[in-house]
Amino acid sequence: MEATPFDRSHSPTDGATDGAPSNRKALTIGAVAKILGREFEDVSISKIRYLEDQKLLSPRRTPGGYRLYSQADVERLRAILRMQRDEFLPLRVIRQELAAGAREERTGAALRRAATVEAGKGSRMSLEELVDVTGVAPALVKDLEDWRLVQPDTLEGTKFYDDTDREIVQASAELARFGVGGRNLKVLRTAADREAQLLEAVVGAALRSSNHNTRREALENLESLAAACNNLTHMLLVRDLRKLTGEE
């Protein structure tokens, strides 16, 4: 229902002109998806809702619950989508960029890409450094290693952890506060393995190509596929949680 125009009495040009949102008229989520769809092929109503769930957007709502987007909301969403597409930034980093008042065009942005599916080139740290940075007990790290959630490299007998390991440890530490340990998280490890196998079946051959352009395109497709899978997984979880709470 949210794709229904806000005011049917308005002419088509009231909401947008040449693909740009009007300075005066509020837009529905459907209208926003249509406008941004000209630049971002994978944008959808469900993706916009997901970004709102992640506290990246805060459109106002009518008394009936319909979302209404201002021009500022649309430009903020455009910036978010560009950071995802062009810089492969994870939502956590995008949230920090927005909070810091960063602009869409940033000098040297490619140098700050994070959490991309390409091989990580972040810092490496020892177990002692990892424990110091995250504030967790060494026993938790060992538990996560035992269940293959954290997978450090071993160089000359010493284990080294990268930034992805650090983020996994921090996320797992938050769950540990609720009594969720490595054994419980095995189901997430298994789900991630199966999702990776699915994506490999789709783009694996192209990723192994010796042609640079083919590989580059495959990497871009892999980013989009991973984002789509993440969005679908989130929405399935939301639906199940609504059933759990009796809201559906």
N, C-alpha and C positions, 0 to 999 in steps of 0.2 A: 504493500500500500504506500510505502514511502516514496515510490517512484512517481506518484501522482503529483502533477504540478501544484505548487502552493496556491496559486490563484489562477483559475482557468480563464478568467476574464482578461488576463494579460496577453498581449501578443507575444509570439515566439522571441522577438527581439528584446523584450523587457528583461529577460533573465540573462542573456548573453549577447555579445556582439563580436563576431569574428572569432568565436571560441573563447573570449575573455569574459569573466563575470562582470555584471553591471555594478556600478558604484552604488546603486540605489536599492536594487531589489534583492531580497533574500532568496536563496536557492534551496530546493529540496535536495536530498541525497542523490536522487535519480538524475537530476539536472547536473549536479556536480560530477557524477560519474560520466555522464555524456560529454561534458566539456573537457574533462581531463583525459577521456578515452582517446581523444585526437592525438595526444602526445604519449600516453601510456597505454599500450594495448591490453595489458593485464589488469588494469584497474577495474574494480567492480564494486557494487554496493556492499557486498560482504567484506571486502578488503577495507573499505572506508570505515565500516563499523568496527572491524578488528582494530584499526589504528586508534579509533576512539576508545575502545575497551582498554588499550594500552596507555591511555591518558596522554596521547599525543595531540588530540583534537578535543575541543569542547564547544561544539555548536550549541546555540540556544535552541530551546524547544517551545513549541506551541502548547497551550493548555491540553491539547489532545495528544501530545507526545511526539509530534512530528519534528524531525530535525530541520533546522533552518541555518544555512551557511551564508556568512557574509563574504565580501570580497577578500577580507583578511584571512578568513578560514580557508578559502580556496587556495590562496597564495601560499599559506602555510602547508597545506596538503601537497601542493605542487613541489614545494621545497623538500618535503619528506620523501616523496616518490623519486625525486631526482637523486637525493642522497642514497637511496636504496639502489637505484638502477646504475648510476654513474660511479659511485664510490663503494658500493657494496657494504655500507655501514650498517651495523646491527641497530635495532631499535634503541638499545641502551645508549649507544653513542649518539644517535640522532637526537634523543631526548636531551642529552647534555649540550649538544650543539645548539638546539633551539633555546634551551634555558640560558645559554651564554649569549644569546642574541646574534648567533652566527648568520651570515648571509648565504644565499644559495651559491654564489660564486666565491670561492675561497682559494687564494693562491696556494699552490702546492697541495691541493686537496688529495691528490692521488697518493701522496706520501703518508696520509693518515687513514687509509683504508683499514678496516678492522673486521675480523670474523668472516672473511671471505672464504669461499670454498677452495681457493688456491692455497698452496702450501704456506703454512704460517711462517712468518719471519720475525716474530716477536722476541722478547727477551727470554733468556733461559735462567732458571734459578734452581738451587739445590733444595733438598727437603727442608733444611733449616731455614732457608730464605722464604720458602713457600709457607711454612708454618708461621713465620714472623709476619709476613704480609697479610695472610688471611686470618690469623688469630685462632686457627683450629688446632686440635691435638694431633700429634703424629699418628695416633691410632686411627683417626678418621681417614687420613690419607691412605694408610695401609688398607683399610677396609674397602675404600673406593678402588684401589689398585687390584685387590683380590677379586672384585666383581667387574673388572675391566672398564670402569667408568673413567678412571684416570690412567693414562698410558704413557709414562715418562720414557725418555730415551736413556740408555745407559752408555756412558763413555768412560772407558778405563775404570770400570767398576763403580762409578758414581752415577746416581740417577739425577737427571735434570728434567725439570718441568717447564712447559711453555705457558704463554698467557691463556691459552684455551684450558689447559689443566687448572690454572688458577681460578678461572671463572667457574669451572665445573665444581671445584672444591667449595667455592663460596656459595654457590647455589645449593649444593648438597648439605652444607653446614646449616643453611636456613631450614631445610627439611628436617635435619637431625634434631632441631629444636622441638619438633613435634613427634619425635620418636621414630622417624623414618630413616633407616640405615641402608647400608649398601645392598644388603640382601633384598630389601623392599624395592630398591631402585633397579634391580636386575631387569624388571619388566620394561623399564624405559630404555635400557641398554639394548635389549632384544628388539624393541620397536624401532630404535634408531638404526640397528643393523639391517632390518628388513626394508626400511625406507631407503637406506643407502643402496641396497641391492636393486630396488626398483628403479632408482635413478640411474644406476650404472647400466641397467638393461636398456634404458632409453638413450643415453648419450655416451655410454662407455666407449663404443667404437670410435666416435668422433674425437673424444678426449685423447685417445691413443694415436690419433693421426699425426703424421709428420708434417702436414700442411699447417702452417701457422694460422692462417685465416680460419681454417676448419676448426682447429683447436680453440681459437679465440671465441668463435661463435658458440661452440659447445660449452665453454665455460659460462658464457652469458646465459645460455639456455638452462644450464644447471642451476645458476642463481635463481632464475625465474621459477623453475620447477621446485626448488627447495622452498622458496617463499610460498608457492601455492600449496605445497604439502603441509607446511607449517600452519598456514591459514586454515586449511581443511581440518587438520588435527585439532586446532584450537576450537573451531566451531562445533566439531563433534563432541569435544569435552564440555563445551558450554551447554549443549543440548542435554547431555547426560546429567550434568550438575543441576540443570533446571528440573529434570525429572526427580533427582534425589531430594531436592528441596520442595517438591510438590508444586512448582510454578508452571509445570507444563503437563 
